[in-house]
Structures are given as structure tokens and as C-alpha cells.
């Protein structure tokens, strides 16, 4: 599995969403770099970015197993934190179930909380501010991709989307991702594998997120007693691009909690 690394110190695994790649989350790196000594490991999930996917990658379970294998091979018994976005948020929750107390902290940005799209609680798709001139200046393909996600259309927001999202959208393997999407749900919800996760947790959702919603994400907090939960207004599924300053502040506070957590004294973080 392809990965990109920056810095040195305590590992933090950063997992992007579906049909994009690690570049979606690179804009968060300055925040991670400024808040302690972190080895930031950005993954390209199988079938996305520069990570190939053979026929065995045919489900969310297979992707989760590949990520777990990467962690075992790369990190061994070292403790690590994990940050996951969208589909990567579901995988991050799975890592808590799989690795338990080895996970120092968990951050979720617009995570998939309910895999079945028909069962999600979703707000109506909304564009709070349109920019017809901007949309007319884009190619039809770019306008379609941006228009599907943008809550507040602006030149600044488009540039963030163009840099972070479009490269992955143009690079994924459609055959592999179709196999995965046909088996998108994990066999067991991660939270059914443990009672609670006691490590520092952050859950960020977008109030205008019509892809995964925000109410199901808030409901996740029952399994994460140390969770800070934030529903950001004027933010869709790319909440970290729509509200970068608020997301940065929340991540900074979470990183400080991870760094100073008294749970590092060896007390269990996961109650089985």
C-alpha cells in the first residue's frame, strides 16, 4: 500500500475517503506538524491514488484488512493515533476495534457512520451561496464534481477543492472501487466489538453534509466518552475544506489531548 510520510515521532495514520487519495487531507498537515512530534503517515487506500488493488480487494472488509496489515508491518507494537475521513473514518473506527489500547487517539472528519446509504439520516443537498460566474468558468467535468460537493461556492473554496480533491477523483481505479462499493459495509460494526473507547476522540461533521449526514455521527459519541463532537455549519462532506480554520482549531485541541492524555500511563483505553 502506497503511503507518504512527513516528520518524525509518534505515528499518526491518516486515512482518506472513497474514490479520492491522500492529497484530500494534506491541507491538514501544517496543523499536525505544529502540534507535537508526529510521524504523519498518509495512506492511499487500495484502488485509489498510487495503491493498486488486485481482485482480492472486493469489499470494505478487504480494505480494512489491508490497512490492518499495513499497521502491523509498519508499526508493529508501537502506539499510534489515527485520523479518518468519510470511508476512512469507518476504517479508523475499525482500527480501534482491531488494535484496542494501541490506538492513542481517534479523529473522525465526516466519517461514514452508517454504511447503508438508504439507512442514513441525511439533510437535503443545499448550496448556501452560489457563484454562477465561477461555475461557468470551469470545465463541465470540474463543474459537475465541484457542484456536487460545494456548499458555499467561491474561488477560494474551489482552489482548495481543486488541489485536494480533484487529483484523487481523476486517479482511482473504477473496477476496484466498484467491487468495494458492492460490499461497502463491514461485516461487523466496529462499536459492536468493544464497549467504549476511552482515548481522546474528535468527531467533526458538516451540517450540510448530504453524503453521510451529521446525526448518525453525533450518535457515535456514545461509544467514545472522551469525544469532542462538532457539527460545523456552512460545511458539507468536505468540512475540512469548507471550514478549514474551525477544523484546524478542533484538530489542534485533539492533538493536545492525545499528547497529554493520562491514558498513556498504561490504563486501558478500550473496554471490551
GISUL-V626320 format. One record per backbone hydrogen bond with DSSP energy under -0.5 kcal/mol. NH is the residue of the N-H (numbers start at 1). CO is the residue of the C=O. If there is no record, write none. Layout:
BEGIN
NH;CO, NH;CO
END
This chain:
BEGIN
4;42, 6;40, 10;37, 11;79, 12;39, 13;81, 14;41, 15;13, 15;83, 16;14, 20;17, 24;21, 25;22, 26;23, 28;25, 29;26, 31;28, 32;28, 33;29, 34;30, 35;31, 35;32, 38;36, 39;10, 40;6, 40;38, 41;12, 41;39, 42;4, 42;40, 43;14, 43;41, 44;2, 45;43, 47;51, 48;45, 51;48, 52;50, 57;54, 58;56, 60;183, 63;59, 64;60, 65;61, 66;62, 67;63, 68;64, 69;65, 70;66, 71;67, 72;68, 73;69, 74;70, 75;71, 76;71, 76;72, 78;75, 80;102, 81;11, 82;105, 83;13, 84;107, 85;15, 86;109, 88;85, 89;86, 90;86, 91;87, 92;88, 93;89, 94;90, 95;91, 96;92, 97;93, 98;94, 99;95, 100;96, 102;99, 103;100, 104;80, 104;102, 105;80, 106;200, 107;82, 108;202, 109;84, 110;108, 110;204, 112;86, 113;111, 117;115, 119;116, 120;116, 120;117, 122;120, 123;209, 128;126, 128;151, 129;151, 135;131, 136;132, 137;133, 137;134, 138;134, 138;135, 143;139, 144;140, 145;141, 146;142, 147;143, 148;144, 149;145, 149;146, 150;146, 153;129, 153;151, 158;154, 159;155, 160;156, 161;157, 162;158, 163;159, 164;160, 165;161, 166;161, 168;165, 169;165, 170;166, 171;168, 172;168, 173;47, 174;172, 177;173, 178;174, 179;175, 180;176, 181;177, 182;178, 183;180, 184;181, 192;189, 193;190, 194;191, 195;271, 196;271, 197;223, 198;196, 198;269, 200;104, 201;226, 202;106, 203;228, 204;108, 205;230, 207;232, 208;235, 209;206, 210;208, 213;209, 218;214, 219;215, 220;216, 220;217, 221;218, 222;219, 223;220, 224;221, 226;197, 227;224, 228;201, 229;227, 230;203, 232;205, 232;230, 235;232, 239;236, 239;237, 241;238, 242;238, 243;239, 247;243, 248;244, 249;245, 250;246, 251;247, 252;248, 253;249, 254;250, 255;251, 256;252, 257;253, 258;254, 259;255, 260;256, 261;257, 261;258, 264;261, 265;262, 266;263, 271;196, 271;269, 272;270
END
